Amino acid sequence: MRRVWFALATEDIGDQHRRTTIGPAWLLFNYLAFAGVFIFVFQRGAGIPSYETYIAVGLFVWLYMSDVISGSISLFVREEGLIKGTKLPLSVYVMRMVSQSVIRATYAFLGCALILMMSGAVPSSAWILSALALLLIVVIAPAVIILFAFLGAFFPDSQFIVTNLMRIGMFITPVFWAPGTGDSIRHVIYAWNPFTYFLEIVRLPILTGEFPLFAFVFCSVVGVLCWIFALVILGSFGKKVVFYL
């Protein structure tokens, strides 16, 4: 039912900006403003080569992941009326949100590309690896949405817990800072934060031309596990979720 969920997604994006002057272009300006603050405020003393590129790519990936997770935790609660009043499968609401997130990320991508161009980043064949990494993240997104949507439906307090954790997560994820050396706290946080590896599979090929094999394997394993759990939960509780809304 891809026509249904894509139409719903585009309608949602249009409705959110219907009365504005520049419409969804605000999504582009929001990204540029956010990136500009990090670039100009945190650059001094950062000691990170190609800092503008580091920020632009890291922020782009983080905002997409944050948008998916923060929005999915209340997905079924928001769609309560349609879930109870129609026979549409739950996957329609999941893919509707995936489409919304991709559309919003497309505007941020334009801003990211603009910053890369202005910072002098030179495209290379390694950028193809970044494109494949982005595709991997998008493929994992529906499974993540299913898991968090059921969590939000069965455990309402999780909506506040996850929202607060994502706010904190931005500062403990290497979006605008680099890992320390040795046994420093920053290095430990960098190594044990799973979001780190999703940023690195996109960012490192652009920054250094390297292929982060360990990070890519880690993200792929996480993706497979997410899909396994998501399909099991969807099959086991898909018809019961309506009684928890």
C-alpha positions as CSV (number, residue, x, y, z in Angstrom):
1,M,0.0,0.0,0.0
2,R,2.9,2.3,-0.8
3,R,0.7,4.9,-2.5
4,V,-1.4,5.2,0.7
5,W,1.4,5.8,3.1
6,F,3.4,8.0,0.8
7,A,0.4,10.2,0.1
8,L,-0.3,10.4,3.8
9,A,3.3,11.4,4.5
10,T,3.5,14.1,1.9
11,E,0.2,15.5,3.1
12,D,1.5,15.6,6.6
13,I,4.6,17.5,5.6
14,G,2.5,20.0,3.6
15,D,0.0,20.5,6.5
16,Q,2.8,21.2,8.9
17,H,4.0,24.2,6.8
18,R,0.7,25.1,5.0
19,R,0.5,28.6,6.4
20,T,4.2,29.5,6.2
21,T,5.7,31.6,3.5
22,I,8.5,29.3,2.3
23,G,6.8,26.0,3.3
24,P,8.9,22.9,3.9
25,A,12.0,25.0,3.1
26,W,12.0,25.8,6.7
27,L,13.4,22.3,7.3
28,L,16.5,23.4,5.3
29,F,16.9,26.6,7.2
30,N,16.5,24.8,10.5
31,Y,19.3,22.4,9.7
32,L,21.6,25.2,8.5
33,A,21.0,27.3,11.6
34,F,21.7,24.3,13.9
35,A,24.8,23.4,12.0
36,G,26.0,27.0,12.0
37,V,25.8,27.2,15.8
38,F,27.9,24.1,16.2
39,I,30.5,25.1,13.6
40,F,31.0,28.7,14.8
41,V,30.6,28.1,18.6
42,F,32.5,24.8,19.1
43,Q,35.2,25.1,16.4
44,R,37.7,27.0,18.5
45,G,40.0,24.5,20.2
46,A,38.1,21.5,18.8
47,G,41.3,20.1,17.1
48,I,39.2,18.2,14.5
49,P,40.4,18.4,10.8
50,S,37.7,19.4,8.3
51,Y,35.5,20.4,11.2
52,E,32.7,21.8,9.0
53,T,32.4,18.4,7.2
54,Y,32.6,16.6,10.5
55,I,29.7,18.6,11.9
56,A,27.6,18.7,8.7
57,V,27.6,14.9,8.2
58,G,27.4,14.0,11.9
59,L,24.5,16.3,12.5
60,F,22.6,15.2,9.4
61,V,22.8,11.5,10.5
62,W,22.0,12.3,14.1
63,L,18.9,14.4,13.3
64,Y,17.5,11.7,11.1
65,M,18.0,9.0,13.7
66,S,16.6,11.3,16.5
67,D,13.6,12.1,14.4
68,V,12.8,8.5,13.8
69,I,13.2,7.4,17.4
70,S,11.5,10.4,19.0
71,G,8.6,10.3,16.7
72,S,8.1,6.5,16.7
73,I,7.6,6.3,20.5
74,S,4.2,8.0,20.3
75,L,3.3,6.8,16.8
76,F,0.4,4.4,17.6
77,V,-0.9,6.8,20.3
78,R,-1.1,9.6,17.7
79,E,-2.7,7.3,15.2
80,E,-5.2,5.9,17.7
81,G,-8.3,7.2,15.8
82,L,-7.2,5.6,12.5
83,I,-6.1,2.4,14.1
84,K,-9.5,1.9,15.8
85,G,-11.6,3.2,13.0
86,T,-10.0,1.6,9.9
87,K,-8.6,-1.8,8.8
88,L,-5.3,-0.4,7.5
89,P,-2.4,-2.6,8.6
90,L,0.0,-1.2,11.2
91,S,2.7,-1.2,8.6
92,V,1.0,1.7,6.8
93,Y,1.6,3.9,9.8
94,V,5.1,2.7,10.1
95,M,6.0,3.4,6.5
96,R,4.1,6.7,6.7
97,M,6.5,7.8,9.4
98,V,9.5,6.5,7.5
99,S,8.5,8.6,4.5
100,Q,8.0,11.7,6.6
101,S,11.5,11.3,8.1
102,V,13.1,10.7,4.7
103,I,11.3,13.8,3.3
104,R,12.5,15.9,6.2
105,A,16.0,14.4,5.9
106,T,16.1,15.3,2.2
107,Y,15.9,19.0,3.1
108,A,18.6,18.6,5.7
109,F,20.7,16.7,3.1
110,L,20.6,19.8,0.8
111,G,21.9,21.9,3.7
112,C,24.6,19.3,4.4
113,A,25.6,19.2,0.7
114,L,25.8,23.0,0.7
115,I,28.2,23.0,3.8
116,L,30.3,20.3,2.2
117,M,30.7,22.4,-1.0
118,M,31.5,25.6,0.9
119,S,34.1,23.8,3.1
120,G,35.9,22.5,0.1
121,A,35.2,18.8,0.5
122,V,36.1,17.0,-2.7
123,P,33.8,14.1,-3.8
124,S,35.5,10.7,-4.3
125,S,34.5,7.2,-4.9
126,A,34.6,6.6,-1.2
127,W,31.4,8.7,-1.0
128,I,29.6,5.8,-2.5
129,L,30.2,3.9,0.7
130,S,28.5,6.8,2.6
131,A,25.5,6.5,0.3
132,L,25.3,2.8,1.0
133,A,25.6,3.5,4.7
134,L,22.7,6.0,4.5
135,L,20.6,3.4,2.7
136,L,21.4,0.9,5.5
137,I,20.2,3.3,8.1
138,V,16.9,3.9,6.2
139,V,16.4,0.2,5.8
140,I,16.7,-0.3,9.6
141,A,14.4,2.6,10.3
142,P,11.0,0.7,9.9
143,A,12.1,-2.0,12.4
144,V,13.2,0.7,14.9
145,I,9.9,2.4,14.5
146,I,7.9,-0.8,15.1
147,L,9.9,-1.5,18.3
148,F,9.5,1.9,19.8
149,A,5.9,2.3,18.7
150,F,4.9,-0.9,20.5
151,L,7.0,0.2,23.5
152,G,5.1,3.6,23.6
153,A,1.7,1.9,23.3
154,F,2.3,-0.7,26.0
155,F,4.4,1.5,28.4
156,P,3.2,5.1,28.1
157,D,5.9,6.4,30.5
158,S,8.5,5.4,27.9
159,Q,7.5,8.4,25.7
160,F,9.0,10.8,28.3
161,I,11.9,8.5,29.1
162,V,12.9,8.2,25.4
163,T,12.4,11.9,24.7
164,N,14.7,12.9,27.5
165,L,17.3,10.2,26.6
166,M,17.5,11.5,23.1
167,R,18.1,15.0,24.3
168,I,20.9,13.8,26.4
169,G,22.1,11.5,23.7
170,M,23.0,14.3,21.3
171,F,25.7,15.5,23.8
172,I,27.1,12.0,24.5
173,T,27.2,11.1,20.8
174,P,30.2,12.4,18.8
175,V,28.2,14.8,16.7
176,F,30.4,17.8,17.4
177,W,33.2,16.4,19.5
178,A,36.0,13.8,18.8
179,P,37.0,10.9,21.0
180,G,39.8,11.3,23.5
181,T,42.8,9.0,23.8
182,G,43.5,6.1,26.1
183,D,41.1,5.6,28.9
184,S,39.6,9.1,29.0
185,I,35.9,9.3,29.7
186,R,35.3,10.8,26.3
187,H,36.9,7.8,24.6
188,V,34.9,5.3,26.7
189,I,31.6,7.1,25.8
190,Y,32.7,7.2,22.1
191,A,33.4,3.4,22.1
192,W,30.4,2.2,23.9
193,N,27.7,4.5,22.4
194,P,26.0,2.5,19.6
195,F,25.0,5.7,17.8
196,T,28.7,6.4,17.2
197,Y,29.0,3.6,14.7
198,F,26.0,4.8,12.7
199,L,27.6,8.2,12.4
200,E,31.0,6.8,11.5
201,I,29.8,4.6,8.6
202,V,28.5,7.7,6.9
203,R,31.1,10.2,8.0
204,L,34.5,8.4,7.8
205,P,34.3,7.7,4.0
206,I,33.7,11.4,3.4
207,L,36.3,12.6,5.8
208,T,39.2,10.2,5.2
209,G,38.1,7.9,2.4
210,E,38.4,4.9,4.8
211,F,35.8,2.1,5.0
212,P,35.0,1.5,8.7
213,L,34.5,-2.2,8.5
214,F,33.9,-2.9,12.1
215,A,31.3,-0.1,12.3
216,F,29.5,-1.3,9.2
217,V,29.4,-4.9,10.5
218,F,28.1,-3.7,13.9
219,C,25.4,-1.6,12.3
220,S,24.4,-4.5,10.0
221,V,24.1,-6.9,13.0
222,V,22.0,-4.3,14.9
223,G,19.8,-3.9,11.9
224,V,19.2,-7.7,11.5
225,L,18.4,-8.0,15.2
226,C,16.0,-5.1,15.1
227,W,14.2,-6.6,12.1
228,I,13.9,-10.0,13.8
229,F,12.5,-8.6,17.0
230,A,10.2,-6.2,15.1
231,L,8.7,-8.9,13.0
232,V,8.2,-11.2,16.0
233,I,6.5,-8.4,18.0
234,L,4.4,-7.2,15.1
235,G,3.2,-10.8,14.5
236,S,2.5,-11.5,18.2
237,F,1.0,-8.2,19.3
238,G,-0.1,-6.5,16.1
239,K,-3.8,-7.3,16.6
240,K,-3.7,-6.6,20.4
241,V,-2.2,-3.1,20.3
242,V,-5.7,-1.6,19.8
243,F,-6.7,-2.7,23.3
244,Y,-3.8,-0.7,24.8
245,L,-4.6,2.6,23.2
